[in-house]
């Protein structure tokens, strides 16, 4: 099958969408499918081009059997509404145009967030006369309203109308959570059109790893300290100021440390608050390449997954859950009760902690640090659960959906 995929993010970017699209496409290429990904030049989340890249009009490369077409976009950091929207719309234009000049595919797929990629995918499918599949990674614009970036105004309602239009125009919607499917059904989208393919982890890339003593020395981390670590975007959806508040409550326990690795809109504010409080039990490290992730995970005793206390995030399943499982790490999920917390309950891979409550987070960290039998049991359950969410299984499920709608060769 000849698949044309539009995704604003792609490796060497390391966010969830980039990783998901790439790791599945590797399997598809390995299985003999022709895969072309149209994307931007890597700049997320800082809004700065990664080393070795220039924001050219068009550049073609190949990565693990995948043809990668990168296009020029308006580059903006992952903060603020106006410039980020210009970034999204510019990819709609340049990515959509570039896709029109690729050999005619059998199916066009576009992923969200952001859903302007989906607009481009729908237009390309329409103009090329091939089916369009919308991979739903987030309920947008609802999720940006949830973090306070957009009010539920006339603009919001216009974007919501466009969102519903795209669902109706697609040959299939592939939702990353069952709650997303329920959301769409409740808004009038035909259930037969919606497939659920939840996130996962590539078990070839992640596995239990001994603590990386070299990286520990390089980052000047005291060995033997119980480390609760968050790896990922420091954005408005993640409310990591809650971690700073929990660290303040635990400042008397220098044998417990919080490690936050990544970048995002709220990172400067979070770091400034930790500095203002004079906290020595919270360590910040900047964004790291994807290849570094197993080394970073190895430094942790507990993997922290953190979301803001908003009803919208009940429907979200952060992909970091599955990477932590593959690494054999117990989880501490700080999120509204929903799909993600149900996974933790089902697998007994960690502790669910109420979102937005620093004392609850501090108490959970104390419990896991002081009860190593519990921590070891949760870690064993976590590792045993990883095969249930393998990226290969996800790739098989997704390709099966695409085959049901793909046009002729």
C-alpha positions as CSV (number, residue, x, y, z in Angstrom):
1,X,0.0,0.0,0.0
2,X,1.1,3.6,-0.8
3,X,0.5,5.8,2.3
4,X,0.9,9.6,2.4
5,X,1.1,10.9,6.0
6,X,1.0,14.5,7.1
7,X,2.4,15.3,10.5
8,X,3.6,18.7,11.7
9,X,6.1,16.9,14.0
10,X,8.6,14.1,13.2
11,X,11.9,12.9,14.5
12,X,14.4,14.2,15.6
13,X,11.5,15.9,17.5
14,X,10.6,13.8,20.4
15,X,7.0,14.7,21.3
16,X,4.2,12.1,21.3
17,X,2.9,12.7,17.7
18,X,6.4,12.6,16.2
19,X,7.3,9.4,18.0
20,X,4.0,7.7,17.2
21,X,4.0,8.4,13.5
22,X,7.7,7.5,13.1
23,X,7.7,4.2,15.0
24,X,4.6,2.8,13.3
25,X,5.8,3.9,9.9
26,X,9.1,2.0,10.5
27,X,7.0,-1.2,10.8
28,X,4.9,-0.4,7.8
29,X,8.0,0.2,5.6
30,X,9.5,-3.0,7.0
31,X,6.4,-4.9,6.0
32,X,6.7,-3.7,2.4
33,X,4.4,-0.6,2.4
34,X,5.5,2.6,0.7
35,X,5.3,5.4,3.3
36,X,5.9,9.1,2.7
37,X,5.7,11.6,5.5
38,X,5.3,15.3,4.8
39,X,6.4,17.3,7.8
40,X,8.1,20.5,8.9
41,X,11.8,21.1,9.8
42,X,12.4,20.1,13.4
43,X,11.9,23.0,15.8
44,X,9.5,21.8,18.5
45,X,9.1,22.9,21.3
46,X,11.6,25.8,21.5
47,X,10.8,27.2,18.1
48,X,14.5,26.9,17.1
49,X,15.7,24.7,14.2
50,X,17.6,21.7,15.3
51,X,21.3,21.6,14.5
52,X,22.0,20.6,10.9
53,X,18.6,21.8,9.5
54,X,17.6,24.9,7.6
55,X,14.1,26.1,7.0
56,X,14.2,25.4,3.2
57,X,11.2,25.3,0.9
58,X,11.5,21.5,0.4
59,X,14.0,18.8,1.3
60,X,13.7,15.1,0.8
61,X,15.5,12.5,2.9
62,X,15.0,8.8,3.9
63,X,14.8,7.5,7.4
64,X,14.5,3.7,8.1
65,X,12.7,3.1,4.8
66,X,10.4,6.1,5.2
67,X,10.5,8.9,2.6
68,X,10.5,12.2,4.6
69,X,9.5,15.4,2.8
70,X,10.2,18.5,4.9
71,X,8.7,21.9,4.0
72,X,9.2,25.5,5.0
73,X,7.0,26.8,7.8
74,X,6.6,29.9,10.0
75,X,8.6,28.7,13.1
76,X,7.3,29.7,16.5
77,X,8.0,28.4,20.0
78,X,5.3,26.3,21.7
79,X,3.8,29.2,23.6
80,X,1.3,31.9,22.8
81,X,-1.7,31.7,20.5
82,X,-1.0,34.0,17.5
83,X,2.4,32.9,16.4
84,X,1.6,29.2,17.0
85,X,-1.5,29.5,14.9
86,X,0.6,31.1,12.1
87,X,3.0,28.1,12.4
88,X,0.1,25.6,12.1
89,X,-1.5,27.4,9.1
90,X,1.8,27.7,7.3
91,X,2.2,23.9,7.5
92,X,-1.3,23.6,6.1
93,X,-0.2,25.6,3.1
94,X,3.3,24.3,2.4
95,X,2.7,20.8,3.6
96,X,-0.5,20.5,1.6
97,X,1.2,21.9,-1.6
98,X,4.1,19.5,-1.2
99,X,1.8,16.6,-0.8
100,X,0.1,17.4,-4.1
101,X,3.4,16.9,-5.9
102,X,4.1,13.4,-4.4
103,X,3.1,10.3,-6.4
104,X,-0.6,9.6,-6.0
105,X,-1.1,7.6,-2.8
106,X,-3.8,5.1,-2.0
107,X,-4.7,6.8,1.2
108,X,-3.9,10.2,2.9
109,X,-3.5,10.3,6.7
110,X,-3.1,13.3,8.8
111,X,-2.6,13.4,12.6
112,X,-3.5,15.9,15.3
113,X,-2.8,17.8,17.4
114,X,-2.8,20.3,15.7
115,X,-5.7,19.8,13.4
116,X,-4.7,22.2,10.7
117,X,-2.6,19.2,9.5
118,X,-6.0,17.4,9.2
119,X,-7.3,20.2,7.0
120,X,-4.3,19.8,4.7
121,X,-4.9,16.0,4.6
122,X,-8.6,16.5,3.7
123,X,-7.7,19.0,1.0
124,X,-5.0,16.7,-0.5
125,X,-7.4,13.7,-0.4
126,X,-10.1,15.7,-2.1
127,X,-7.8,17.1,-4.8
128,X,-6.1,13.7,-5.5
129,X,-9.3,11.7,-5.3
130,X,-8.1,9.4,-2.6
131,X,-9.6,8.5,0.9
132,X,-8.6,10.7,3.8
133,X,-8.1,9.3,7.3
134,X,-8.0,11.6,10.3
135,X,-5.9,10.3,13.2
136,X,-7.3,12.0,16.3
137,X,-4.5,12.6,18.8
138,X,-6.4,15.3,20.8
139,X,-9.9,16.8,20.9
140,X,-9.0,20.2,19.5
141,X,-10.0,23.1,20.0
142,X,-11.4,21.8,23.3
143,X,-8.0,21.0,24.7
144,X,-6.6,24.5,24.1
145,X,-9.7,26.0,25.8
146,X,-9.0,23.7,28.8
147,X,-5.6,25.3,29.4
148,X,-6.9,28.8,29.1
149,X,-5.4,29.7,25.8
150,X,-8.7,30.2,24.1
151,X,-12.1,31.2,25.4
152,X,-15.3,29.5,24.2
153,X,-16.0,32.4,21.8
154,X,-17.2,32.8,18.3
155,X,-13.7,31.8,17.1
156,X,-13.9,28.7,19.2
157,X,-17.3,27.7,17.8
158,X,-15.9,28.2,14.3
159,X,-13.0,25.9,14.9
160,X,-15.3,23.4,16.5
161,X,-17.5,23.5,13.4
162,X,-14.4,22.9,11.2
163,X,-13.4,20.0,13.5
164,X,-16.8,18.3,13.1
165,X,-16.7,18.9,9.3
166,X,-13.3,17.1,9.1
167,X,-14.7,14.1,11.1
168,X,-17.6,13.8,8.8
169,X,-15.5,14.2,5.6
170,X,-13.0,11.6,6.6
171,X,-13.2,8.0,5.4
172,X,-12.2,6.9,8.9
173,X,-11.3,8.6,12.2
174,X,-8.6,6.7,14.2
175,X,-9.0,7.8,17.8
176,X,-6.2,7.3,20.3
177,X,-8.6,6.7,23.2
178,X,-12.0,5.1,23.7
179,X,-13.1,8.3,25.4
180,X,-12.4,10.2,22.1
181,X,-14.7,7.8,20.3
182,X,-17.4,8.3,22.9
183,X,-16.9,12.1,22.6
184,X,-17.4,12.0,18.8
185,X,-20.4,9.6,19.0
186,X,-22.0,12.0,21.4
187,X,-21.6,14.8,18.9
188,X,-23.2,12.9,16.1
189,X,-20.3,11.1,14.3
190,X,-21.2,7.6,13.1
191,X,-19.6,5.0,15.4
192,X,-18.9,2.8,12.3
193,X,-16.5,5.5,11.1
194,X,-14.4,5.6,14.2
195,X,-11.7,3.1,15.0
196,X,-9.7,3.1,18.3
197,X,-6.0,2.5,18.2
198,X,-4.5,3.5,21.5
199,X,-0.9,4.6,22.0
200,X,1.9,2.3,22.7
201,X,5.7,1.7,22.9
202,X,8.3,0.2,20.7
203,X,9.6,-2.7,22.7
204,X,12.7,-2.9,20.4
205,X,13.8,0.5,21.7
206,X,12.8,0.4,25.4
207,X,13.7,-2.2,28.0
208,X,14.9,-2.3,31.6
209,X,18.3,-0.8,31.8
210,X,20.8,-0.5,34.6
211,X,21.2,3.0,36.1
212,X,23.5,5.0,33.7
213,X,26.3,6.0,36.1
214,X,28.0,8.1,33.5
215,X,25.0,10.2,32.8
216,X,24.3,10.5,36.5
217,X,27.9,12.0,37.0
218,X,27.5,14.2,33.9
219,X,24.3,15.7,35.3
220,X,25.8,15.9,38.8
221,X,23.1,13.9,40.4
222,X,23.8,12.4,43.8
223,X,23.8,8.6,43.5
224,X,21.5,6.6,45.7
225,X,18.8,9.3,45.9
226,X,15.2,8.1,45.2
227,X,14.3,9.9,41.9
228,X,10.9,10.7,40.7
229,X,11.2,11.9,37.1
230,X,9.1,13.6,34.5
231,X,10.3,13.5,30.9
232,X,8.4,15.5,28.3
233,X,6.8,18.8,27.4
234,X,6.6,21.4,30.2
235,X,3.4,22.9,28.8
236,X,0.1,24.5,30.1
237,X,-1.6,21.1,29.9
238,X,0.9,19.6,32.4
239,X,0.7,21.9,35.4
240,X,4.2,21.1,36.6
241,X,4.1,23.9,39.1
242,X,2.3,21.3,41.1
243,X,5.5,19.3,41.2
244,X,7.4,22.3,42.5
245,X,4.8,22.7,45.3
246,X,5.2,19.0,46.2
247,X,9.0,19.3,46.2
248,X,8.7,22.2,48.6
249,X,6.7,20.0,51.0
250,X,9.4,17.4,50.8
251,X,12.4,19.7,51.1
252,X,13.2,18.1,54.5
253,X,13.7,14.7,52.7
254,X,17.0,15.2,50.7
255,X,16.9,11.4,49.9
256,X,14.0,12.1,47.5
257,X,14.6,14.1,44.3
258,X,12.4,15.3,41.5
259,X,14.0,15.3,38.0
260,X,12.2,17.3,35.2
261,X,13.6,16.8,31.7
262,X,12.3,18.7,28.7
263,X,11.1,22.1,27.5
264,X,7.9,24.0,27.0
265,X,5.9,27.2,27.5
266,X,5.9,27.0,31.3
267,X,9.5,25.8,31.9
268,X,11.0,29.3,32.6
269,X,8.2,30.0,35.1
270,X,8.5,26.6,36.8
271,X,12.3,27.0,37.2
272,X,12.0,30.5,38.5
273,X,9.6,29.4,41.2
274,X,11.8,26.5,42.3
275,X,14.7,29.0,42.4
276,X,12.7,31.5,44.4
277,X,11.9,28.8,46.9
278,X,15.5,27.8,47.1
279,X,14.7,24.1,46.4
280,X,17.6,21.7,46.1
281,X,15.5,18.6,45.7
282,X,14.3,19.4,42.2
283,X,16.6,19.2,39.2
284,X,15.9,20.6,35.7
285,X,17.5,19.4,32.5
286,X,16.7,20.6,28.9
287,X,15.2,18.7,26.0
288,X,17.2,15.6,24.9
289,X,17.3,13.6,21.6
290,X,15.1,10.6,21.3
291,X,18.1,8.3,21.5
292,X,18.8,9.5,25.0
293,X,15.5,8.5,26.4
294,X,16.4,5.0,27.7
295,X,19.5,6.5,29.4
296,X,17.3,9.1,31.1
297,X,14.6,6.7,32.1
298,X,17.4,4.5,33.7
299,X,18.1,7.3,36.3
300,X,14.5,7.1,37.6
301,X,13.0,5.1,40.4
302,X,9.5,6.2,39.5
303,X,8.2,7.6,36.3
304,X,5.9,10.7,36.8
305,X,3.2,11.4,34.3
306,X,1.4,14.7,35.0
307,X,-1.6,16.5,33.6
308,X,-3.6,19.5,34.6
309,X,-6.8,19.1,36.6
310,X,-9.3,19.7,33.8
311,X,-12.1,17.4,32.6
312,X,-10.8,17.5,29.1
313,X,-7.8,15.5,30.2
314,X,-9.9,12.6,31.5
315,X,-9.9,11.4,27.8
316,X,-6.1,11.6,27.4
317,X,-3.7,8.7,27.6
318,X,-0.1,10.1,27.7
319,X,2.3,8.0,25.7
320,X,4.9,8.2,28.4
321,X,2.9,5.7,30.4
322,X,3.9,3.0,27.9
323,X,7.5,3.9,27.6
324,X,7.8,3.7,31.4
325,X,6.2,0.3,31.4
326,X,8.7,-1.0,28.8
327,X,11.5,0.3,31.0
328,X,10.1,-1.6,34.0
329,X,9.4,1.6,36.0
330,X,6.6,2.0,38.5
331,X,4.3,4.9,37.5
332,X,2.9,7.8,39.4
333,X,0.0,9.2,37.4
334,X,-1.1,12.7,38.4
335,X,-4.2,13.3,36.3
336,X,-8.0,13.6,36.5
337,X,-9.7,10.2,36.8
338,X,-10.3,8.8,33.4
339,X,-8.8,6.5,30.7
340,X,-5.2,6.8,31.8
341,X,-6.0,6.2,35.5
342,X,-8.1,3.1,34.4
343,X,-5.0,1.7,32.8
344,X,-3.0,2.1,36.0
345,X,-5.8,0.5,38.0
346,X,-6.1,-2.4,35.5
347,X,-2.4,-3.2,35.3
348,X,-1.5,-2.2,38.9
349,X,1.6,-0.6,37.4
350,X,1.7,2.4,39.7
351,X,-0.2,4.9,41.9
352,X,-3.0,7.2,40.8
353,X,-2.7,10.6,42.4
354,X,-5.4,13.4,42.3
355,X,-4.4,16.2,40.0
356,X,-3.7,19.7,41.3
357,X,-3.0,18.6,44.9
358,X,0.7,19.0,45.9
359,X,0.2,17.3,49.2
360,X,-1.2,14.2,47.5
361,X,1.8,14.1,45.2
362,X,4.2,14.5,48.1
363,X,2.5,11.7,50.0
364,X,2.7,9.4,47.0
365,X,6.4,10.1,46.6
366,X,7.0,9.4,50.3
367,X,5.0,6.2,50.2
368,X,7.0,4.8,47.2
369,X,10.4,5.9,48.6
370,X,9.7,4.4,52.0
371,X,8.1,1.2,50.9
372,X,10.5,-0.5,48.4
373,X,8.5,-3.7,48.5
374,X,5.5,-1.8,47.1
375,X,7.7,0.0,44.5
376,X,9.3,-3.3,43.3
377,X,5.8,-4.9,43.0
378,X,4.5,-2.0,40.9
379,X,7.7,-2.1,38.8
380,X,7.2,-5.8,38.0
381,X,3.5,-5.2,37.1
382,X,4.5,-2.3,34.9
383,X,7.0,-4.4,32.9
384,X,4.6,-7.3,32.6
385,X,2.0,-4.9,31.1
386,X,4.2,-3.4,28.4
387,X,3.5,-6.1,25.8
388,X,-0.2,-5.2,26.0
389,X,0.6,-1.9,24.4
390,X,3.4,-2.7,21.9
391,X,3.9,-0.3,19.0
392,X,4.0,-3.3,16.6
393,X,0.5,-4.3,17.7
394,X,-0.6,-0.7,17.2
395,X,1.0,-0.6,13.8
396,X,-0.9,-3.7,12.8
397,X,-4.2,-2.3,14.0
398,X,-3.6,1.0,12.2
399,X,-2.6,-0.6,8.9
400,X,-5.7,-2.8,9.0
401,X,-7.9,0.4,9.3
402,X,-6.1,2.0,6.3
403,X,-6.5,-1.2,4.2
404,X,-10.3,-1.0,4.6
405,X,-10.4,2.4,2.9
406,X,-7.4,2.5,0.6
407,X,-8.0,3.2,-3.0
408,X,-6.6,1.2,-6.0
409,X,-2.9,1.2,-6.8
